[in-house]
């Protein structure tokens, strides 16, 4: 065999069982089959020209942004020629996995490239986590035993009665604050406190001697309780949320801790359950969740589509419109129209799988959102096959066949996903064709416009064309006026709102410079004014150390720390609780007040608001806009206001655009109003 002409490197690259990837700058340019396998991808093309951080969670486990950490590690490798580190990735199904990355700097055709070798260490990490959890449990148990031993060793005969008295006081404190029960090893109740009887609706006599499943929620799967018993029978402590059933049949939720009590022979003697009622939190979250659901069809709505498109990997959207639907309503009536929408929704729902989600976007427009390795061609074929099935098996009402026609627009890519799909759909309707595809990076004119916008933003920053506008926030009782400072950009003699440039500025890495400029202009303007003022900060601002340091310095220099309100954009999903909490505490120590903006949208979480030390809740305009004519929205806002008042928070209603809305929110005892009906944003600087 002649071995001289064999390309050993090609053989190794293709046949290596470990994933190998090539990067130019910070973009992937090639990979082997092993890399596609671990990422659950079918084609290399889905991977090309994206950054490793785009196939990763937004944050690495150490709390750092994947995008920022990626730049740091590539720079280290560029400086040193070699780097080895651990990294958390996600595959096309959004499942996380750990790899040990060996990154090597090299050259190809006189250009610098980086070669990344991956070693899957997910199993090792899982074992580490298991060991860590077991060690933590052991430490907790030993700590409890040592504390008890310490108490016992300190007790002298003369002090025994006092110790018993203290134990009785501890029991009293527990009974007053928690729902407590004891059961024997077979689950038979031997003790309940008053709070247990109060919340369950059963008397103590009705509970003692009964099996604990007397309060079991029938909707809870048997597997749940099987798992619970496996945990506690193994002498481990169970912690989790359980739904229970009251005597009257209603459901309540408790945050439960079930502890096995061991005797001197290390055998289980009985179980103690300690619970806290969290039903109100579940009810409030359920009200907010309803804002994601279309009432008629039960499908997720446009708002949910927007949220999902931000988080899904490689999103592709098909927007389907039932043509001439208004004519159907006029001819057949609204009841028939509603029937068609519900039947069409049912059929669309049959398409759902792990990579497909279905939405009702507006009246007669529906959406299919694909993600991961589900290609745009596959989405196109899915839509066309679905329409063929509709033609062969048309929707019928009272045995009358309804011949429907459809238009479809398809787009891909996270940026402008809905806008491009709507453009494609409109093009299909205008040209009387079934389907139009408008894919990201396939439109040279669109790409050219993005480059032009980047240059215009840079020019505006250099030439002081970043402007601040102010909108009044008015006290509903005293008339006191505060201002929210709003960012505007002067481009080609036009004044643009952030809707037209902010997301693009983030991608062009100009966002943090704009935020700092905004902070400087606002604080300088209001330092000699009597009014309080607020500025918006995103999670990206809060987690950027340079921006936080800059903000702190400017506040102290201008002495505006006791005038300013920092509005944290709630729809950004406040998931990095520790970092957000540290930031809030740091600002509060300076005398700064904190508001949560856009509350009531996507990620609204009452538990976070309870834990975070904030001062103000701003209710999102999507709720306020229709509060005077939608009973469900009125109830939702009322719930939020009551929740805020119980925590001592001020409440601001945004998007007050009419007298009717203003009167309605005043009736709910909302503290402040903001919106175009009261004041349009005006140019400050």
Residue, then its C-alpha position, 0 to 999 in steps of 0.5 A: x500500500x502506498x502511504x505517501x499520498x494519504x492525507x492523514x489530517x483529513x482522515x483524523x478530522x473525519x474519523x475522530x470520535x471527539x468533536x473537532x471545530x475550526x474557528x476564524x476570529x470568533x466564528x465557526x467555519x468547519x467541524x467534523x461529524x462528531x461535532x454535529x452528532x453531539x450538537x444534534x445537527x444534521x448539516x454543517x451549514x447550520x453551524x457556519x458563521x455563528x459564534x460558540x456562544x450562540x450554541x450555549x446558554x446565555x450565562x455560564x455557570x459562573x454567572x458570566x455572559x457566554x458572549x463575554x467569556x467567549x471573547x476573553x478565552x479566545x483572546x487568551x488563546x490568541x496571546x498564549x497560543x493554547x488554552x484548555x477550559x470547561x464550557x457549557x453548551x446546548x444542542x439543537x434541542x436546547x439540552x445542556x452538555x459539558x465539554x472540556x475544550x482544548x483550543x489551539x491557535x494555528x494558521x491556514x493559508x497565512x490566516x490565523x485560525x483556532x482549532x477546538x477539540x471537545x471532550x464530553x465531560x457531562x457524566x463527570x459533571x453530573x457525578x461531581x454534582x451528585x457528590x457535592x449534593x451528598x456532601x452538603x446533605x451530610x454536612x447539614x445532618x452533622x451540623x444538626x447533630x452537633x448542635x443537638x449534642x452541644x445543647x445536651x452536653x450543656x444541660x445540667x440536671x438543674x437546667x433540664x426543666x429550663x431546656x424542656x421549656x425552651x423546646x416547648x417554646x420552639x415547638x410553639x414557634x413552629x406551630x404558629x408559623x408553619x403547617x405541621x404533621x407527623x405520620x408513622x412509617x405507613x403514612x398514618x397521621x399521628x399529629x397535626x397542628x391547628x394550622x393544618x386543620x385550618x387550611x385543610x378544612x378537616x378537624x384534628x379528630x377527622x385527621x388523626x388515624x387516617x392515611x395522609x392521602x386523605x388530602x391528596x390532590x387526585x390530579x397529582x400522578x402516582x409516580x410523584x408520590x412513589x418518588x417521594x416515598x423512595x426519597x424519605x424511606x432512604x432516610x433522605x429529606x424531601x423538599x418540594x411543592x405539593x398540591x393538596x385537596x381541602x375537605x371542600x374539594x378545592x386545591x391548595x399549594x404548600x412548600x413542603x419539607x418532609x423529614x425522617x426521624x431516626x431512633x437510636x438504632x438509626x431506623x426510621x421511627x416516624x416522619x415530620x412534615x413542615x409546610x408553608x402555604x404558597x397558594x396565593x403565589x400560584x394564583x397570581x402567577x396563573x393570572x399572569x400566565x393567562x396573558x400568554x394564551x389566546x382565549x378563543x383557541x387556547x393557543x399561545x398568543x403573539x406575546x408568547x411568540x415574541x418571548x419564545x423567539x428570543x430564547x429558542x435556538x435558530x428560530x424559523x417562523x411560518x406565518x399563516x393567514x386565512x384569506x378573506x376571513x372578514x368575508x367569511x364572518x360577513x357571509x356566515x356570521x361570527x359564530x361560524x368564523x369562531x368555529x373555523x378558527x377553533x377547528x383550524x387551531x386544532x389541526x395546527x396543534x397536531x403539528x406540534x413536536x419538540x421543535x415546533x410550537x403553534x401560536x395564534x398571532x392575531x385574528x386570522x393569522x397563525x404562527x408555526x415557530x420551528x427551532x434547533x436543527x429544524x430547517x427552513x426547507x422542512x418548515x416550508x414542506x410542513x406548511x405545504x403538506x398541511x395545506x394539502x391535507x386541508x384541501x383533501x379534508x376541508x373544514x365543515x360546518x353542519x356538513x357544509x364544506x368550507x373552501x378556504x385559501x391561505x397565504x404563508x410567509x416564512x422567515x428565519x433568524x432571531x433579528x426581525x423574525x416577526x417583521x420579516x415573516x409579516x413582510x413575506x406574508x404580505x408579499x404572498x397576499x399581494x402577489x396572490x401566491x401561496x408561500x414566500x420565504x424571506x430568510x435572514x442573510x439572503x437579502x443583500x439590501x437588508x444586509x446593506x441597511x444593517x451596515x448603514x445603520x451601524x455606521x449611523x449609530x457610530x456617527x450619532x455617538x461621536x457627534x452628540x446626536x444621542x438625545x434624551x427626552x422626558x415624559x412626565x409621571x404624575x401622582x394621581x392624588x397630589x399632582x407631583x411630577x417625576x420624569x422618565x428619561x427616554x433615549x432618542x437618536x438623531x439620524x439623517x435629521x430624523x428622531x428615532x425611538x429605541x425600537x428602530x436601533x436598540x437591538x441593532x446597537x446591541x449586536x453591533x456592540x455599541x449598546x453599553x456606550x449608549x447606556x453610559x452616555x444616557x446616564x451622563x446626560x440625564x444626571x447632568x440635566x437633573x442635578x440642579x432640578x427639583x424633580x426626581x427622574x428615572x432611567x431604564x437599565x437592562x440585565x445587560x447593564x446590571x451585569x456589566x461591571x464597567x457600566x455599574x462603576x460608571x453609574x456609581x461615579x456619575x451619581x456621586x459626582x452629580x449628587x443625583x443619587x437620591x433623585x434617581x430611580x433605576x427602572x429594571x426592565x422586567x421583560x429581560x427576565x430577571x433570572x440572575x437573582x444573586x447579581x441583580x440583588x447585589x446590584x440593587x443593594x449597592x444602589x440602595x446603599x447610595x440612596x437610589x430607588x429601584x423600580x421594576x419596569x413592564x411588570x405583567x409581561x412575559x416573565x413576571x414572577x411575584x417570588x422575585x419581587x418579594x425577594x428583591x428589595x425594590x420600591x416601585x412596580x410599573x405595570x406594563x402598558x399591554x395591561x393598562x391599555x385595555x383595562x377599562x374594557x377587559x374584565x380579566x385584565x382589570x382583575x389582573x391589574x387589581x391583583x398586582x396592585x394589591x400584591x404591591x401594596x402589601x409589600x409597601x411598593x408604589x405603583x405606576x400605570x404606563x400607557x395611559x392613553x385616554x380619560x377612561x383608562x385614567x379614571x379606571x386606574x385611579x379607582x384601583x388606588x394606583x399611585x402614579x400615571x404615565x402616558x400620552x394622554x397626560x404628557x408626550x415625551x419632550x426633548x430635554x437635551 
